[in-house]
């Protein structure tokens, strides 16, 4: 019985602390490196942006449809 309670509490903690702000759960960013900045493309929704090397975008940039 204790194991079931610990399991439920662990799952709730995972849900609370694993939430990522900015709605990027579906985004899969791929980096195309260039001189200075990188070009980022989301393979899920097709959004593109530029930014520093190695730092993926933190918000979803998908076009509103």
C-alpha positions in Angstrom: 0.0 0.0 0.0 2.9 2.4 0.8 4.4 1.6 -2.6 1.2 2.7 -4.4 1.1 6.0 -2.4 4.7 6.7 -3.2 4.1 5.9 -6.9 1.1 8.3 -7.1 3.0 11.1 -5.4 6.0 10.6 -7.7 3.8 10.8 -10.8 2.2 14.0 -9.6 5.6 15.5 -8.9 6.8 14.5 -12.4 3.8 16.2 -14.0 4.2 19.4 -12.0 8.0 19.8 -12.4 8.2 18.5 -16.0 5.9 21.1 -17.4 7.7 23.3 -19.9 6.4 26.9 -20.3 5.9 28.3 -23.8 4.0 25.4 -25.5 7.0 23.7 -27.0 6.1 20.1 -26.3 5.5 19.2 -30.0 8.5 21.3 -31.3 11.5 19.4 -32.6 14.2 22.0 -33.4 17.0 21.2 -35.8 20.0 23.5 -36.0 21.7 24.7 -39.2 24.9 26.3 -38.1 26.2 29.4 -39.9 28.7 32.2 -39.3 27.9 33.6 -35.9 24.2 32.6 -35.5 22.3 29.4 -36.2 19.1 28.9 -38.1 16.6 26.8 -36.3 13.8 24.9 -38.0 11.0 22.9 -36.3 10.5 19.6 -38.1 7.0 19.3 -36.5 5.3 22.6 -37.6 7.8 24.1 -40.0 8.5 27.3 -38.1 12.0 28.9 -38.6 14.0 31.4 -36.6 17.6 32.4 -35.9 19.5 32.5 -32.6 22.7 31.7 -30.8 24.4 28.4 -31.4 23.4 25.6 -29.2 20.4 27.4 -27.6 17.1 26.0 -28.8 14.1 28.4 -28.9 12.0 28.2 -25.8 8.6 29.1 -27.3 6.6 27.6 -30.1 6.8 29.8 -33.2 4.3 27.9 -35.4 2.2 30.1 -37.6 -1.4 30.7 -36.4 -3.8 29.0 -38.8 
